[in-house]
Amino acid sequence: MKSIIFALFCLLVASQAVAADNALTDAEQKDGWLLLFDGSSLAGWMTSSQKPSQRPVEEHAINPHKCGGYMMIHEKPWGDFSLALDFKISNGCNSGVFIRTFPLTPRAGKDVGFNGLEVAIDDTTGAGFHDTGAIYDLVKPRKNAMKPVGEWNHMVITCDKSLISVELNGAMVTQMDLDQWTAKNKRPDGSEHKFDVVYKDHPRNGYIGLQDHGGECWYKNIKLKPLSR
């Protein structure tokens, strides 16, 4: 009898430790995590054009494709934080998670993506500048740790002052120190990239965005922990 009671107790503890989709565990709440998406509404979200999304919540997830803007953004700008989320892609998907996007008004002749940093999400298997986990066109991931099309992936992006890191499905895949990026259109090793931005001087506070780049991509369990100064 005691063994049965103990087993039931263990099951209860385990169920409380793992949150349902789009919810925080008790431990996450105590640790300072915030839930940015409730799984049923787009409260707190809008397009980068600062208009309501033309695409409703689907499968308790945000799909930015055909939302009516370049990306879906959370309404509040953030500086130093850890952002955790789950995503799954469709065949041929091209999407990404933007961080520190500021301002939301594009420069002449540029899209608003030039105002932020993008962690790429693509239906590819490589580990180049445009593959999943890359800081798009800037830093390659060490490996492509993404699961196959249709499966959920877990990503954690951390911004801490000049340091940016990307963890995908438990593997640390990408790291970047903005302070080393001192010239437009050039990486620290001297090779060229597409952005006419000095990332050392890039705003350290901005919007989080889920990109619509012509492919279906679903996001859920979007959680953020502000980093204490």
C-alpha positions as a printed Julia matrix, in Angstrom:
229×3 Matrix{Float64}:
  0.0    0.0     0.0
  2.8    2.39    0.91
  4.5    1.76   -2.43
  1.28   2.61   -4.27
  0.87   5.85   -2.32
  4.5    6.76   -3.0
  4.07   6.07   -6.72
  0.97   8.25   -6.86
  2.86  11.01   -5.02
  5.69  10.83   -7.58
  3.21  11.07  -10.44
  1.63  14.14   -8.82
  5.0   15.84   -8.39
  5.97  15.06  -11.98
  2.7   16.47  -13.32
  3.24  19.71  -11.44
  6.81  20.03  -12.7
  5.82  19.95  -16.38
  3.46  22.72  -17.44
  0.66  22.25  -19.9
  1.14  24.03  -23.2
  1.2   27.83  -22.92
  1.39  27.81  -19.13
  4.08  28.3   -16.51
  5.1   25.73  -13.93
  5.31  26.78  -10.3
  9.08  26.59  -10.57
  9.11  28.86  -13.64
  6.94  31.42  -11.9
  9.21  31.44   -8.85
 12.22  31.8   -11.15
 10.81  34.95  -12.75
  9.57  33.63  -16.11
  6.74  35.48  -17.85
  4.22  33.93  -20.24
  4.03  36.01  -23.45
  1.33  33.96  -25.23
 -1.74  32.43  -23.57
 -2.48  29.9   -26.31
 -5.96  31.14  -27.07
 -5.74  34.82  -28.01
 -3.29  37.27  -29.54
 -3.45  39.55  -26.52
 -0.13  41.4   -26.31
  0.74  40.69  -29.95
  0.46  42.7   -33.15
  2.14  42.92  -36.53
  5.33  44.93  -36.98
  3.09  47.46  -38.75
  1.41  47.84  -35.33
 -1.88  46.43  -36.56
 -3.9   43.36  -35.48
 -2.94  40.08  -37.09
 -5.02  38.87  -40.01
 -4.38  35.3   -38.91
 -5.98  34.0   -35.71
 -4.52  31.56  -33.22
 -4.33  28.03  -34.66
 -3.74  24.81  -32.73
 -3.02  26.97  -29.66
 -0.07  28.49  -31.53
  0.87  31.69  -33.34
  1.47  31.31  -37.08
  2.83  34.59  -38.49
  2.38  33.54  -42.14
 -0.09  35.92  -43.82
 -0.46  37.9   -40.58
 -0.44  41.13  -42.58
  3.01  42.36  -41.59
  6.69  41.46  -41.87
  6.45  39.75  -38.49
  4.3   39.31  -35.41
  5.77  41.19  -32.47
  5.2   41.2   -28.74
  3.96  44.63  -27.72
  6.72  45.36  -25.19
 10.4   45.96  -26.03
 12.92  43.91  -24.06
 16.63  44.32  -23.38
 18.44  41.53  -21.52
 16.47  38.3   -21.27
 16.18  34.6   -21.95
 13.42  33.77  -24.43
 12.15  30.18  -24.59
  9.69  28.91  -27.18
  8.63  25.85  -29.13
  8.24  25.87  -32.92
  7.46  23.49  -35.75
  7.89  24.09  -39.45
  6.19  23.1   -42.68
  7.81  21.88  -45.88
  9.82  24.68  -47.45
  9.43  26.91  -44.38
 11.37  30.17  -44.15
 10.87  32.0   -40.86
 12.85  33.3   -37.92
 12.76  34.81  -34.44
 13.77  38.47  -34.25
 15.27  40.06  -31.15
 16.09  43.64  -30.16
 14.18  44.98  -33.17
 14.14  48.76  -32.9
 12.6   50.94  -34.14
  9.6   49.41  -35.91
  9.75  52.01  -38.67
 11.85  50.6   -41.54
 14.64  52.65  -43.03
 14.1   53.85  -46.58
 14.55  50.98  -49.01
 14.94  48.39  -46.23
 12.55  46.04  -44.46
 12.13  46.21  -40.68
 14.33  43.13  -40.37
 17.36  45.4   -40.8
 16.4   46.93  -37.43
 16.88  43.71  -35.47
 18.76  40.43  -35.26
 17.2   37.25  -36.64
 17.65  33.7   -35.42
 16.94  31.73  -38.59
 14.36  28.95  -38.87
 14.39  27.19  -42.25
 13.55  23.84  -43.81
 17.2   22.95  -44.43
 19.7   20.47  -43.08
 22.91  22.47  -43.3
 24.73  24.62  -40.78
 25.39  27.78  -42.74
 24.57  31.45  -42.32
 20.94  30.9   -43.43
 20.15  27.61  -41.66
 18.16  27.02  -38.49
 19.95  28.32  -35.41
 22.12  30.81  -37.32
 22.04  34.47  -36.42
 20.96  35.19  -39.95
 23.82  36.05  -42.34
 26.06  36.86  -39.38
 26.98  33.75  -37.36
 26.73  30.11  -38.42
 25.41  27.5   -35.96
 27.84  24.81  -34.85
 25.34  22.27  -36.13
 21.76  22.04  -37.35
 19.97  20.59  -34.32
 16.44  20.98  -35.7
 14.0   18.05  -35.72
 12.21  16.93  -38.92
  9.32  18.88  -40.46
  6.16  18.64  -38.35
  7.92  17.95  -35.04
  8.13  20.49  -32.24
 11.51  22.05  -31.44
 12.56  23.89  -28.28
 14.66  27.04  -28.64
 16.19  29.33  -26.0
 17.66  32.69  -27.04
 19.57  34.67  -24.43
 20.56  38.33  -24.73
 22.87  39.53  -21.97
 24.42  42.91  -22.73
 26.64  42.28  -25.78
 26.35  38.48  -25.62
 23.74  36.55  -27.61
 23.37  32.78  -27.54
 21.02  30.28  -29.17
 20.22  26.88  -27.74
 18.23  24.43  -29.87
 16.81  21.17  -28.56
 19.26  21.19  -25.67
 22.38  21.99  -27.72
 24.2   25.33  -27.61
 24.48  26.07  -31.32
 25.31  29.77  -31.77
 27.06  32.53  -29.83
 27.76  36.15  -30.76
 29.49  39.03  -28.98
 28.14  42.27  -30.43
 31.12  44.22  -29.12
 33.32  42.46  -31.71
 31.19  43.74  -34.62
 32.68  47.16  -35.29
 32.14  47.68  -39.04
 29.2   47.76  -41.44
 28.78  44.77  -43.76
 31.73  42.92  -42.2
 32.06  40.1   -39.71
 34.89  40.22  -37.14
 36.96  37.94  -39.41
 36.66  40.44  -42.27
 34.21  38.45  -44.41
 31.2   40.33  -45.76
 27.53  40.13  -44.82
 24.43  41.92  -46.12
 23.66  44.33  -43.26
 24.93  47.92  -43.25
 24.83  47.92  -39.45
 27.57  48.3   -36.82
 26.24  45.75  -34.34
 28.45  47.06  -31.55
 26.22  50.15  -31.66
 22.94  48.32  -32.3
 20.15  49.08  -29.77
 20.34  46.76  -26.76
 16.58  47.06  -26.25
 13.89  46.19  -28.79
 11.0   44.01  -29.89
 10.74  40.25  -30.2
  9.27  39.15  -33.53
  8.09  36.0   -35.31
  8.82  36.42  -39.0
  6.51  35.78  -41.96
  8.81  35.01  -44.86
  6.4   33.03  -46.98
  6.2   29.77  -45.04
  3.98  28.2   -42.41
  5.6   28.08  -38.96
  3.87  27.61  -35.61
  5.06  28.97  -32.24
  3.84  28.1   -28.74
  5.06  28.07  -25.12
  6.58  31.53  -25.59
  8.16  32.48  -22.28
 10.6   35.21  -21.25
 12.77  35.71  -18.21
 14.16  39.24  -17.77
 17.78  39.15  -16.61
 18.53  41.09  -13.46
 21.1   43.82  -13.73
